[in-house]
Amino acid sequence: MAARAYWQGQIRLALVSIPVEIYAATKSGAQIAFHQIHEPSGKRVRYEKTVPGLGPVKPEDIVKGFEVSKGDYVLLQPDEIEAVKLESKKTLELTQFVDADEIDVLYYERPYYVVPADDLAEEAFVVLREALRRARKVGLGQLAMRGREYIVSLKPCGRGMVLETLRYADEVNKAQSYFREIDDVKPDPELLDLAEALIEKKTAPFKPDSFHDRYVDALERLIDKKKKAKGRRIIEDEDEAPAKRSGNVIDLMAALKKSVDSGAKGAAAKPAAKKPAARRSSATKAPARKRA
């Protein structure tokens, strides 16, 4: 495998240990990188690390320090930090199993691919993968990587498995503080039917490659125009005026009806009138996935 393993160690389930390697499952997308420029001279702004009263310092003279009181630090060398004893630095022990939809999407952070480290580990790896798949469970444990310990989940993924780092409870803001001002009211049934019809009309399989970063495209066009304009300011006009705020139910009703009716004559469109008959009760609806 050409990629470099992000972590190497073992997954442990009771007395069974499985040597594995994990690899980053995602990468940064296309983006425009800007530098800070001193406008009068046109030169790039550089940064250097300095000590008050001493001036610039060499990178090799810099160590990590924890402030115990104002201006007083405990200094730690890299080898001292690396030597901290933590079993999860080399072993992921699966300590709990939960239903896949039990973990709220807010807790998921970053995915990694998990593969057996060698041919000898493959049999136990496959057994664990298929056991998780048949039980429809996700394994949980803790793993130390790159200077911190994470909660992680483990689930099957094709021939391999996916490990995902999770946020701790104190890293997730409670929704109540943001949602408490929203009135607890039931929507108008007709408006709800129209909204459901519009959702149904726009429902399609998820194809991630059909989306791309349009902001990057726009910035590239702006940079190209700026090069040709030789420094002249370029401010693109807004294509659309901001939507007007309105609490008028009649406006919402009209907007929903117009949205549902637009393109309704097309072959892929579904008549809004048929939607209510196809509705299922909340008790029979399939549970929504909490994570894509």
Residue pairs with C-beta under 8 A, 6 or more apart in sequence:
1 23
1 115
3 23
3 24
4 23
5 21
5 22
5 23
6 22
6 23
6 24
6 112
6 145
7 21
7 22
7 112
7 143
7 145
8 19
8 20
8 21
8 22
8 117
9 19
9 20
9 89
9 90
9 91
9 92
9 143
10 17
10 18
10 19
10 20
10 90
10 91
10 92
11 17
11 18
11 20
11 91
11 92
11 93
11 94
11 114
11 128
11 141
11 154
12 18
12 91
12 92
12 93
12 94
13 93
13 94
13 128
13 139
16 124
16 128
17 91
18 116
18 121
18 124
18 125
18 128
19 116
19 117
19 118
19 120
19 121
20 92
20 114
20 115
20 116
20 117
20 121
20 125
21 114
21 115
21 116
21 117
22 112
22 113
22 114
22 115
22 163
23 112
23 113
23 115
24 112
24 113
25 111
25 112
25 113
25 162
26 110
26 111
29 213
29 216
30 213
30 216
31 213
31 216
32 216
32 219
32 220
32 223
35 44
35 45
36 44
36 45
37 43
37 44
37 45
38 44
38 45
48 56
49 56
49 57
49 59
49 62
50 56
50 57
51 57
63 75
63 76
63 77
63 78
64 75
64 76
64 78
64 81
65 73
65 74
65 75
65 76
66 73
66 74
66 76
67 73
68 74
81 147
86 144
86 149
87 93
88 141
88 142
88 143
88 144
88 149
89 144
92 141
92 142
92 143
92 152
92 154
92 163
93 141
93 142
94 139
94 140
94 141
94 154
95 140
95 141
95 142
96 139
96 140
96 141
97 132
97 135
97 137
97 138
97 139
97 140
98 137
98 138
98 140
99 136
99 137
99 138
100 136
100 137
100 138
100 155
101 287
101 289
101 290
102 138
103 138
103 153
103 166
103 290
103 291
104 290
105 290
105 291
106 167
106 172
107 151
107 166
107 167
107 172
108 153
108 164
108 166
108 167
108 291
109 150
109 164
109 165
109 166
109 167
110 164
110 165
111 162
111 163
111 164
112 162
112 163
112 164
112 165
113 157
113 160
113 161
113 162
113 163
114 154
114 160
114 161
114 162
114 163
115 125
115 160
116 122
116 124
116 125
125 161
128 161
129 156
129 160
129 161
130 156
132 138
132 139
132 154
132 155
132 156
132 161
133 156
138 153
138 154
138 155
139 153
139 154
139 155
140 151
140 152
140 153
140 154
141 151
141 152
141 154
142 149
142 150
142 151
142 152
143 149
143 150
143 152
143 163
143 165
144 150
150 165
150 166
151 165
151 166
151 167
151 168
152 163
152 164
152 165
152 166
153 163
153 164
153 166
154 161
154 162
154 163
155 161
155 162
155 164
156 162
187 195
188 249
190 253
191 249
191 252
191 253
191 256
193 272
193 275
193 276
193 279
194 253
194 256
194 257
194 260
194 272
195 256
196 275
196 279
197 260
197 270
197 272
197 275
198 256
198 259
198 260
200 270
200 275
201 260
201 264
201 269
201 270
206 292
222 234
222 236
225 234
226 232
226 234
246 252
260 272
261 272
263 269
264 271
264 272
